Amino acid sequence: MNSPRISEMGLASTKAMGGFRLTEFAQPPMRRLPWHEHQEASICFVVAGSYAERVRGAEQACPPQSFVFKPAAERHADQFGRDGGTCLLIEIPAGRLQTIESCGEITTRPGLFRTAGLAWLGRRIYQEFSDGDGVSPLAVEGLVLELLVEASRAAVTESAGAMPVWLRRVRDLIHEHLDQPLTLSSIAREVGIHPAHLARRFRAHYHRPIGDYIRRLRIERAARELAEGGASIADIGFRSGFCDQSHFSRVFRKHTGMTPAAFRATTRRHARTRAQFAF
């Protein structure tokens, strides 16, 4: 059931889905939230806007499309940015946490993750929360479990610290030239590594082929522009590295379940609704 309420989190709407409790909330620009805690382990997806969080004596920036993990009863304080923020809080009841022991460790310490794959999962969960149907609880359950697996892998990758210099350069090249035609051979030539070896190491490190990684980054960039900018869909597709609007629309729909036009309309509809309750 959807139960809107006004609380310290601003306008909040809560649903129980798939054994988890999901709450969407919006905060106005520069809003400060004093020290507080959540009874359950939680995952916060920053849908739009940003905030800074203070936890365990340190402060970290939480940008749009990032995930913030916290264990149960972890005290923290937040300061939202000049554009305010919209977040989706996913709380994991203790009983549910026991059933996902293999990847539940990721929720035992504060952490922040921001990858193209996680952002895609976040948008899918948000879409199911916002515009779902009778199957959405099952979809949310699967997506949250996949989110926990992806975040657990990302944590292992970060702690291992085994990324060679040339692979870090590959990652930087992709991000710097995302709007340009990229091929495995051209990237391999740039870093002086055989294409086959590059493909194997990239997949082992990022748990996905390099082409899928690039495609998801482009979709993530396009989604941000669709939600926040006023450029035409064709221009956004071109700037995101797609050869034409038709190609852009096909790939975007495959990854998000929506056309670019539908995604923009849905995002703006939610933004108008939230603005009515901003204070």
C-alpha positions as CSV (number, residue, x, y, z in Angstrom):
1,M,0.0,0.0,0.0
2,N,1.2,3.5,-0.8
3,S,1.1,5.7,2.3
4,P,2.1,9.3,1.8
5,R,3.1,11.3,4.9
6,I,4.9,14.5,5.9
7,S,7.9,13.7,8.1
8,E,11.4,14.8,8.9
9,M,12.2,13.4,5.4
10,G,9.8,15.9,3.8
11,L,7.0,14.5,1.6
12,A,7.4,10.7,2.0
13,S,5.6,7.9,0.3
14,T,6.2,4.3,1.6
15,K,5.4,0.9,0.1
16,A,6.2,-2.6,1.3
17,M,7.4,-4.5,-1.7
18,G,9.1,-7.9,-2.0
19,G,10.0,-8.1,1.7
20,F,11.6,-4.7,1.7
21,R,10.2,-1.3,2.7
22,L,10.7,1.5,0.1
23,T,10.2,5.2,0.8
24,E,10.5,8.0,-1.7
25,F,11.2,11.4,-0.1
26,A,12.1,14.8,-1.4
27,Q,14.0,17.6,0.3
28,P,14.2,21.3,-0.6
29,P,17.5,23.1,-1.4
30,M,20.0,23.3,1.5
31,R,17.8,21.4,3.9
32,R,19.7,20.0,7.0
33,L,18.7,16.8,8.6
34,P,20.0,16.5,12.2
35,W,21.6,13.4,13.6
36,H,19.3,10.5,13.2
37,E,19.2,6.7,12.5
38,H,17.1,4.1,10.8
39,Q,16.0,1.0,12.7
40,E,16.8,-1.3,9.8
41,A,19.8,-1.7,7.5
42,S,19.2,0.7,4.6
43,I,20.2,1.6,1.1
44,C,19.5,5.1,-0.2
45,F,19.4,5.7,-4.0
46,V,19.9,9.3,-4.9
47,V,17.4,9.7,-7.7
48,A,18.1,13.4,-8.3
49,G,19.9,16.2,-6.6
50,S,22.6,15.5,-4.1
51,Y,23.6,15.7,-0.4
52,A,26.5,15.4,1.9
53,E,26.4,12.9,4.7
54,R,28.4,12.8,7.9
55,V,28.9,9.4,9.5
56,R,31.5,7.9,11.8
57,G,33.4,11.2,11.9
58,A,33.8,11.6,8.2
59,E,31.8,13.4,5.5
60,Q,31.1,12.1,2.0
61,A,29.4,13.6,-1.0
62,C,26.4,11.6,-2.3
63,P,25.9,12.6,-5.9
64,P,22.9,11.8,-8.2
65,Q,22.5,8.1,-9.2
66,S,24.6,6.9,-6.3
67,F,23.8,4.4,-3.6
68,V,24.5,5.0,0.1
69,F,24.6,1.8,2.4
70,K,24.2,1.9,6.1
71,P,23.8,-0.7,8.8
72,A,20.9,-0.6,11.2
73,A,20.9,2.1,13.9
74,E,23.9,3.9,12.2
75,R,23.8,7.6,13.3
76,H,24.3,10.1,10.5
77,A,23.4,13.7,9.6
78,D,22.7,15.1,6.1
79,Q,23.0,18.4,4.3
80,F,21.2,18.6,0.9
81,G,22.7,20.6,-2.0
82,R,21.5,23.7,-3.8
83,D,19.1,21.7,-6.0
84,G,17.6,19.8,-3.1
85,G,17.2,16.1,-3.5
86,T,14.9,13.2,-4.3
87,C,15.8,9.8,-2.8
88,L,14.5,6.3,-2.6
89,L,15.2,4.6,0.7
90,I,15.2,0.8,0.8
91,E,15.1,-0.6,4.3
92,I,15.8,-4.3,4.9
93,P,14.0,-5.8,8.0
94,A,16.2,-8.0,10.2
95,G,14.3,-11.1,9.3
96,R,14.7,-10.5,5.6
97,L,18.4,-9.8,6.1
98,Q,18.9,-13.2,7.5
99,T,17.6,-14.8,4.3
100,I,20.3,-13.1,2.2
101,E,23.3,-13.9,4.3
102,S,25.6,-14.4,1.3
103,C,25.4,-10.8,0.3
104,G,24.1,-9.2,3.4
105,E,27.5,-8.3,4.7
106,I,27.5,-5.2,2.4
107,T,25.0,-3.7,4.7
108,T,27.1,-4.1,7.9
109,R,29.2,-0.9,7.3
110,P,28.6,2.5,5.7
111,G,29.5,2.7,2.1
112,L,28.9,4.6,-1.1
113,F,28.8,3.1,-4.6
114,R,28.3,4.7,-8.0
115,T,28.6,2.5,-11.1
116,A,26.6,2.4,-14.4
117,G,25.3,-1.0,-13.5
118,L,24.1,0.0,-10.1
119,A,22.5,3.2,-11.4
120,W,20.6,1.2,-14.0
121,L,19.2,-1.1,-11.2
122,G,18.3,2.0,-9.2
123,R,16.3,3.5,-12.0
124,R,14.5,0.2,-12.5
125,I,13.6,-0.1,-8.9
126,Y,12.4,3.5,-8.8
127,Q,10.3,2.8,-11.9
128,E,8.7,-0.2,-10.3
129,F,8.0,1.8,-7.1
130,S,6.5,4.7,-9.0
131,D,4.5,3.1,-11.8
132,G,4.3,-0.5,-10.8
133,D,1.5,-3.1,-11.2
134,G,0.7,-6.4,-9.5
135,V,4.0,-8.0,-10.5
136,S,6.1,-5.1,-9.2
137,P,6.7,-6.6,-5.7
138,L,8.3,-9.6,-7.3
139,A,10.3,-7.4,-9.7
140,V,11.5,-5.2,-6.8
141,E,12.6,-8.2,-4.8
142,G,14.7,-9.5,-7.7
143,L,16.2,-6.1,-8.5
144,V,17.1,-5.4,-4.9
145,L,18.8,-8.8,-4.6
146,E,20.7,-8.1,-7.8
147,L,21.6,-4.7,-6.4
148,L,23.1,-6.3,-3.3
149,V,25.1,-8.8,-5.4
150,E,26.5,-5.9,-7.7
151,A,27.4,-3.8,-4.7
152,S,29.1,-6.8,-3.0
153,R,31.2,-7.4,-6.1
154,A,32.1,-3.7,-6.3
155,A,33.2,-3.7,-2.7
156,V,35.4,-6.7,-3.3
157,T,36.9,-5.1,-6.4
158,E,37.7,-1.9,-4.5
159,S,39.3,-3.7,-1.5
160,A,41.4,-5.9,-3.8
161,G,43.1,-2.8,-5.3
162,A,44.4,-5.0,-8.1
163,M,43.5,-2.8,-11.0
164,P,46.6,-2.5,-13.2
165,V,47.6,1.0,-14.4
166,W,46.7,0.2,-18.0
167,L,43.2,-0.9,-17.0
168,R,42.6,2.3,-15.1
169,R,43.6,4.1,-18.2
170,V,41.1,2.1,-20.2
171,R,38.4,3.2,-17.8
172,D,39.5,6.8,-18.0
173,L,39.5,6.7,-21.8
174,I,36.0,5.4,-21.9
175,H,34.7,8.1,-19.6
176,E,36.6,10.9,-21.4
177,H,35.4,9.9,-24.9
178,L,32.0,8.5,-24.2
179,D,30.4,10.5,-27.0
180,Q,32.8,9.3,-29.6
181,P,33.0,6.0,-31.6
182,L,34.9,3.5,-29.4
183,T,36.1,0.1,-30.5
184,L,38.0,-2.6,-28.6
185,S,40.9,-2.3,-31.1
186,S,41.3,1.4,-30.8
187,I,41.2,1.4,-27.0
188,A,43.7,-1.5,-27.0
189,R,46.1,0.4,-29.3
190,E,45.9,3.5,-27.1
191,V,47.0,1.5,-24.0
192,G,49.4,-0.9,-25.7
193,I,47.5,-4.1,-24.7
194,H,46.3,-6.9,-27.0
195,P,42.5,-6.6,-27.5
196,A,41.8,-10.2,-26.4
197,H,43.8,-9.7,-23.1
198,L,42.1,-6.3,-22.6
199,A,38.6,-7.9,-23.1
200,R,39.3,-10.7,-20.6
201,R,40.8,-8.5,-17.9
202,F,38.1,-5.9,-18.3
203,R,35.3,-8.4,-17.9
204,A,37.0,-10.1,-14.9
205,H,37.4,-6.8,-13.2
206,Y,34.1,-5.1,-14.0
207,H,32.0,-8.3,-14.3
208,R,30.6,-7.3,-17.7
209,P,31.9,-7.0,-21.3
210,I,33.5,-3.7,-22.2
211,G,30.7,-3.1,-24.8
212,D,28.0,-3.5,-22.2
213,Y,29.9,-1.2,-19.8
214,I,30.1,1.6,-22.4
215,R,26.4,1.1,-23.4
216,R,25.2,1.4,-19.8
217,L,27.4,4.5,-19.2
218,R,25.8,6.2,-22.3
219,I,22.3,5.3,-21.1
220,E,23.1,6.7,-17.7
221,R,24.3,9.9,-19.2
222,A,21.3,10.2,-21.5
223,A,18.9,9.5,-18.6
224,R,20.4,12.4,-16.6
225,E,20.1,14.8,-19.5
226,L,16.5,13.7,-20.2
227,A,15.5,14.2,-16.6
228,E,17.4,17.5,-16.0
229,G,17.9,19.2,-19.4
230,G,15.8,20.7,-22.2
231,A,17.7,19.5,-25.2
232,S,15.9,17.5,-27.9
233,I,16.0,13.7,-27.7
234,A,17.9,13.5,-30.9
235,D,20.6,15.9,-29.6
236,I,20.9,13.9,-26.3
237,G,21.3,10.7,-28.2
238,F,24.0,12.1,-30.4
239,R,25.9,13.6,-27.4
240,S,25.6,10.2,-25.7
241,G,27.4,8.4,-28.6
242,F,24.4,7.0,-30.5
243,C,24.5,7.2,-34.3
244,D,20.8,8.3,-34.7
245,Q,17.6,8.8,-32.7
246,S,16.2,5.4,-33.8
247,H,19.2,3.6,-32.5
248,F,19.2,5.6,-29.3
249,S,15.5,4.9,-28.7
250,R,15.9,1.1,-29.2
251,V,18.9,0.8,-26.8
252,F,17.4,3.1,-24.2
253,R,14.1,1.1,-24.2
254,K,16.0,-2.2,-24.0
255,H,17.8,-1.0,-20.8
256,T,15.1,1.0,-19.1
257,G,11.9,-0.5,-20.4
258,M,10.8,2.9,-21.6
259,T,11.4,5.1,-24.6
260,P,13.4,8.3,-24.1
261,A,10.2,10.4,-24.5
262,A,8.3,8.3,-22.0
263,F,11.2,8.4,-19.5
264,R,11.4,12.2,-19.8
265,A,7.6,12.6,-19.4
266,T,7.5,10.3,-16.3
267,T,10.5,11.9,-14.6
268,R,9.0,15.4,-15.1
269,R,5.6,14.3,-13.9
270,H,7.2,13.1,-10.7
271,A,9.2,16.3,-10.4
272,R,6.0,18.4,-10.7
273,T,4.3,16.3,-8.1
274,R,7.2,16.7,-5.7
275,A,7.4,20.4,-6.3
276,Q,3.8,20.8,-5.1
277,F,4.9,19.6,-1.6
278,A,8.3,21.2,-1.4
279,F,8.7,23.4,1.7
